[in-house]
Amino acid sequence: MTDSIDALRARVNAFVEERDWAQFHSPKNLAMAMIVEAAEVVEHFQWMTESDSRQLHAETKDKVGQELADTFVYLMRIAEVCGIDLIAATNAKIALNAQKYPADKCKGSNAKYTEYQ
């Protein structure tokens, strides 16, 4: 079982190395592949109501999970190829978003930060 980001990253990297696929993994190719997989996630929700999208049947949930996993693998590969620490980048982005979206100004609102700054 791979239950940490580092272990999962190592497993994905080993999978790629065993197949000699790194030669195909340019940032451009990986970004394109990731967006295709993200579109496949969207496809499962395309004609659902808001309510239906919150209560997935087991089979649909499994399929969405597979597409999310594909998207996540490509995200990890882009970060690997570009030398980006996803944990550090995410923590930095959350800190930036906390400044752009202070809880006292945006709580319960979906407005863009430019609407209240």
C-alpha positions in Angstrom: 0.0 0.0 0.0 1.3 3.4 -0.9 0.0 5.8 1.6 2.3 8.8 1.3 3.0 11.2 -1.5 6.7 10.3 -1.5 6.0 6.6 -1.7 3.4 7.1 -4.4 5.7 9.3 -6.4 8.4 6.7 -6.2 6.0 4.0 -7.3 4.8 6.1 -10.3 8.4 6.9 -11.2 9.4 3.2 -11.1 6.3 2.4 -13.3 7.4 4.9 -15.8 11.1 3.8 -15.8 10.1 0.1 -16.2 8.4 1.0 -19.4 10.9 3.6 -20.7 8.1 6.2 -20.9 10.1 9.2 -19.5 11.1 10.0 -23.1 7.5 10.9 -23.8 6.9 12.8 -20.6 7.7 16.4 -21.6 5.8 19.0 -19.5 3.7 19.8 -22.6 2.7 16.2 -23.2 2.0 15.6 -19.6 -0.1 18.7 -19.3 -2.1 17.7 -22.3 -2.6 14.2 -21.0 -3.7 15.5 -17.6 -6.3 17.8 -19.1 -7.7 14.9 -21.2 -8.1 12.9 -18.0 -9.7 15.8 -16.2 -12.2 16.1 -19.1 -13.0 12.4 -18.5 -13.8 13.3 -14.9 -16.1 16.0 -16.1 -17.8 13.6 -18.6 -19.2 11.6 -15.7 -20.9 14.6 -14.3 -21.9 16.3 -17.5 -25.7 15.7 -17.4 -26.2 15.2 -13.7 -28.1 17.6 -11.5 -26.2 19.2 -8.6 -27.9 16.8 -6.2 -27.0 13.7 -8.3 -23.4 14.8 -8.4 -23.3 14.7 -4.6 -24.7 11.2 -4.4 -22.8 9.0 -6.8 -23.7 5.4 -7.4 -20.9 3.0 -6.5 -20.1 2.2 -10.1 -19.9 5.9 -11.1 -17.9 6.7 -8.0 -15.4 4.0 -9.0 -15.1 5.3 -12.5 -14.7 8.9 -11.3 -12.0 7.6 -8.9 -10.1 6.0 -11.7 -10.2 9.2 -13.8 -9.1 11.3 -10.8 -6.2 8.8 -10.2 -5.1 9.2 -13.9 -5.3 13.0 -13.5 -3.3 12.8 -10.2 -0.6 10.6 -11.8 -0.1 13.1 -14.6 0.0 16.0 -12.1 2.7 14.2 -10.1 4.7 13.5 -13.3 4.5 17.1 -14.4 5.8 18.2 -11.0 8.5 15.5 -11.1 9.7 16.5 -14.6 9.7 20.2 -13.8 11.3 19.8 -10.4 8.4 21.2 -8.4 7.7 20.1 -4.9 3.9 19.8 -4.9 3.5 20.0 -1.2 5.6 23.2 -0.9 3.9 24.7 -3.9 0.4 23.9 -2.5 1.3 25.3 0.9 2.6 28.5 -0.7 -0.6 28.7 -2.8 -2.9 28.3 0.2 -1.0 31.0 2.0 -1.4 33.3 -1.0 -5.1 32.4 -1.3 -5.6 33.2 2.4 -4.3 36.7 1.7 -6.5 37.1 -1.4 -9.6 35.6 0.3 -9.6 36.6 4.0 -12.3 34.6 5.8 -13.8 37.7 7.3 -14.5 39.1 3.8 -15.4 36.1 1.8 -16.9 33.5 4.2 -20.0 32.0 2.5 -19.4 33.9 -0.8 -18.2 32.6 -4.1 -17.2 36.1 -5.3 -13.8 36.6 -6.9 -11.4 38.4 -4.6 -11.4 41.5 -6.9 -15.0 42.1 -5.9 -14.2 42.9 -2.3 -10.7 44.2 -2.2 
